[in-house]
Amino acid sequence: MHVPTMAEMMAKGESPEVLFWVGCAGSFDQRAQKITKAFITILDKVGINYAILGKEEMCTGDPARRSGNEFMFQMMAYQNIQILNGYGIKKIVTACPHCFNTLKNEYPELGGTYEVIHHATFLQQLIDEGKIKMTEGGTFKGKKITYHDSCYLGRANDIYEAPRKVLEALDVSLVEMKRCRSNGLCCGAGGAQMFKEEENGETRINNERTNEALETGANVIAAACPFCNTMMTDGVKNSNKEDEVQVMDIAEIVANAMQA
């Protein structure tokens, strides 16, 4: 896949419509790389003029701030802001709710103000505008899908409808877990918990959440966050259900179901 970088675009005197912020998971985690590829496939098919920062992109600093290292967060943030402002970036789209929340809500006080869109909202806009058309009776026809709300997308930024509307555009039945929307349960990875050893307790949060998803009888657990994807996938494996239930990002679902 050829993915244009900001440096290449600027060298040609061009500027993209949107900057795609890939994030650490989307860049380095093998599972999340598939989400990145799926989203880029959609951008290419729809003909969106986009670019990424490539090697100039640093971690937004979300895990550093959440785990209490404010100094490290500000260092990372200032470096990113200098690069973004240097390129005159106005609009950013990202597939990670943690990056989305940090760029949208925490960078402005450090001098980085941008229009930041999560890929769930972006995909919903493309579907509403008729730029993404789903194949009639596609891959997911007749399947049951349940959607897991990411904490940073849902409770932190009040985005509940966009991912559901994306899934409703498919020929599927959307089933909700008992705890959903503002009452949803965390997958267990937020607040930098992804990177630390678990504490004593009776149940791992991701197993509890996955069991709630499995109770719906869904064939597919849809997520819109690379961390949630990892945690729910581990939960499905723990229940020995990986042959029956798939965990997929909404971008992967759309890339599989859209018309060529």
C-alpha positions in Angstrom: 0.0 0.0 0.0 1.3 3.4 -0.8 0.4 5.8 2.0 1.4 9.4 1.4 3.2 11.2 4.2 2.9 14.9 5.0 6.6 15.5 4.1 6.1 14.0 0.6 2.9 16.1 0.1 4.5 19.3 1.3 7.5 18.7 -1.0 5.0 18.7 -3.9 3.4 21.8 -2.6 0.1 19.9 -1.8 -1.9 19.7 1.4 -4.3 16.9 2.3 -8.0 17.2 3.2 -7.4 15.2 6.4 -4.4 14.0 8.3 -4.8 10.4 9.4 -3.4 10.0 12.9 -2.3 6.3 13.0 -1.4 6.1 16.7 1.0 3.7 18.5 -1.4 0.7 18.4 -2.2 1.2 14.7 1.5 1.5 13.8 3.1 -1.2 15.9 0.5 -3.7 17.1 0.1 -6.5 14.6 -3.7 -6.8 15.2 -4.3 -3.1 15.1 -2.2 -2.7 11.9 -5.1 -4.6 10.2 -7.5 -1.9 11.3 -5.2 0.8 9.9 -5.0 -1.1 6.6 -8.8 -1.5 6.5 -9.3 2.2 7.1 -6.8 3.2 4.5 -8.4 0.9 2.0 -11.7 2.8 2.6 -10.0 6.2 2.2 -8.4 5.0 -1.1 -11.7 3.6 -2.4 -13.7 6.7 -1.5 -11.0 9.0 -3.0 -10.2 11.0 0.2 -7.1 13.2 -0.1 -5.2 12.2 3.1 -1.7 11.9 4.5 0.0 10.5 7.6 2.9 12.0 9.6 4.9 8.7 9.3 8.1 8.7 11.3 7.3 12.3 12.5 4.3 11.0 14.5 5.0 10.5 18.2 2.7 8.9 20.8 0.1 11.5 21.9 1.2 11.0 25.4 -2.2 9.6 26.6 -0.7 6.6 28.5 2.0 8.8 30.1 -0.6 11.3 31.4 -3.0 8.6 32.6 -0.3 6.8 34.5 0.8 10.1 36.2 3.9 11.1 34.2 2.7 14.7 33.3 6.2 15.8 32.3 6.6 13.1 29.7 3.0 13.8 28.4 3.8 17.5 27.9 7.2 16.7 26.2 5.4 14.4 23.7 2.5 16.8 23.2 4.7 19.8 22.5 6.7 17.9 19.9 3.6 16.7 18.2 2.0 20.2 18.3 5.1 21.8 16.7 5.0 19.3 13.9 1.2 19.6 13.3 1.3 23.4 13.5 4.4 23.5 11.2 2.4 21.7 8.6 -0.7 23.9 9.1 -2.9 20.9 9.9 -6.5 21.7 10.4 -8.4 18.4 10.4 -7.3 15.1 11.9 -9.0 11.7 11.8 -7.9 8.8 14.0 -9.1 5.2 14.6 -8.1 5.3 18.3 -10.4 6.9 20.9 -7.4 7.6 23.2 -5.6 9.6 20.5 -8.9 11.2 19.6 -9.7 12.4 23.2 -6.1 13.6 23.8 -5.8 15.5 20.5 -9.3 17.0 20.7 -9.6 17.9 24.4 -6.1 18.1 25.9 -3.9 19.6 23.1 -5.8 22.9 22.8 -4.5 24.1 26.2 -0.9 23.5 25.0 -1.4 25.4 21.7 -2.7 22.6 19.4 -6.2 23.3 18.2 -7.6 21.1 15.4 -10.8 19.7 14.2 -10.4 16.1 15.4 -12.8 13.3 14.2 -13.0 9.7 15.3 -13.2 7.2 12.4 -16.6 6.1 13.6 -18.0 9.6 13.0 -16.0 9.9 9.8 -17.3 6.6 8.4 -20.9 7.6 9.3 -20.5 10.9 7.4 -19.2 9.0 4.3 -22.1 6.6 4.5 -24.6 9.5 4.9 -23.1 11.3 1.9 -23.5 8.2 -0.2 -19.7 7.9 -0.7 -19.6 4.4 1.0 -22.2 2.0 -0.4 -22.7 -1.4 1.1 -22.9 -4.6 -1.0 -26.4 -6.0 -1.0 -26.5 -9.1 1.1 -22.7 -8.8 1.8 -20.4 -10.8 4.1 -22.4 -10.0 7.2 -25.9 -10.7 5.9 -28.1 -12.1 8.6 -25.4 -12.0 11.3 -25.9 -10.8 14.8 -23.5 -8.0 15.8 -23.1 -6.5 19.2 -21.2 -3.2 19.7 -18.9 -2.5 22.6 -18.7 1.2 23.7 -15.2 2.4 24.2 -15.0 4.6 27.3 -13.1 7.4 25.6 -15.6 7.5 22.7 -18.7 7.0 24.7 -18.7 8.5 28.2 -15.8 10.9 27.6 -17.0 12.3 24.3 -20.7 11.3 24.0 -20.3 9.4 20.7 -22.8 6.6 20.9 -24.8 6.9 17.7 -22.1 7.1 15.0 -20.7 3.5 15.3 -24.2 2.1 15.6 -25.4 3.9 12.5 -22.4 2.5 10.6 -23.4 -1.0 11.6 -27.0 -0.3 10.9 -26.0 0.4 7.2 -25.2 -3.3 6.9 -27.8 -6.1 6.5 -27.3 -7.3 10.1 -29.2 -7.4 13.4 -27.6 -5.2 16.0 -28.0 -6.6 19.5 -27.2 -4.6 22.6 -25.4 -5.9 25.7 -27.2 -5.4 29.1 -24.6 -2.7 29.9 -24.2 -0.4 27.0 -24.0 3.3 26.0 -23.4 5.5 29.0 -23.8 2.5 31.2 -21.2 0.4 29.3 -18.4 -1.5 31.0 -14.8 -0.7 30.3 -12.8 -3.4 28.5 -10.1 -3.1 31.2 -7.4 -1.3 29.1 -8.1 2.4 29.6 -6.2 4.7 31.9 -2.9 3.1 30.9 -4.1 -0.2 32.5 -3.2 -1.8 29.2 0.5 -1.6 30.1 0.6 -2.7 33.8 0.2 -5.9 35.6 -3.3 -6.5 36.9 -4.2 -6.2 40.6 -5.7 -8.8 42.9 -9.3 -9.5 42.3 -11.8 -12.2 41.3 -12.4 -11.6 37.7 -10.5 -10.0 34.9 -12.6 -7.1 33.5 -12.1 -8.1 29.9 -13.5 -11.6 30.6 -16.5 -10.1 32.4 -17.2 -7.8 29.5 -16.7 -10.5 26.8 -19.1 -12.7 28.7 -21.7 -10.0 28.4 -21.1 -9.8 24.7 -21.3 -13.6 24.3 -24.6 -13.7 26.2 -26.2 -11.6 23.3 -25.6 -14.6 21.0 -23.7 -12.3 18.5 -21.4 -13.7 15.8 -19.4 -10.5 15.7 -18.3 -8.2 18.5 -17.7 -4.8 16.9 -15.3 -2.3 18.5 -14.0 1.1 17.6 -10.8 1.1 19.6 -7.6 -0.9 19.2 -7.3 -1.5 23.0 -10.9 -2.7 23.3 -10.2 -5.0 20.3 -7.2 -6.6 22.1 -9.1 -7.0 25.4 -12.2 -8.5 23.8 -10.2 -10.8 21.6 -8.4 -12.1 24.7 -11.7 -12.6 26.4 -13.1 -14.6 23.4 -10.0 -16.8 23.5 -10.4 -17.3 27.2 -13.9 -18.6 26.6 -12.7 -20.9 23.8 -15.1 -19.2 21.3 -12.7 -17.9 18.7 -14.1 -20.3 16.1 -17.6 -19.0 16.6 -17.2 -15.3 17.4 -15.1 -12.7 15.7 -13.9 -9.4 17.2 -13.7 -6.7 14.5 -13.2 -3.0 14.2 -16.0 -1.1 12.5 -13.4 -0.1 9.8 -12.7 -3.7 9.0 -16.4 -4.5 8.9 -17.0 -1.6 6.4 -14.0 -2.5 4.3 -15.3 -6.1 4.0 -18.9 -5.0 3.2 -18.6 -2.0 1.0 -19.0 -2.0 -2.8 -15.8 -1.9 -4.8 
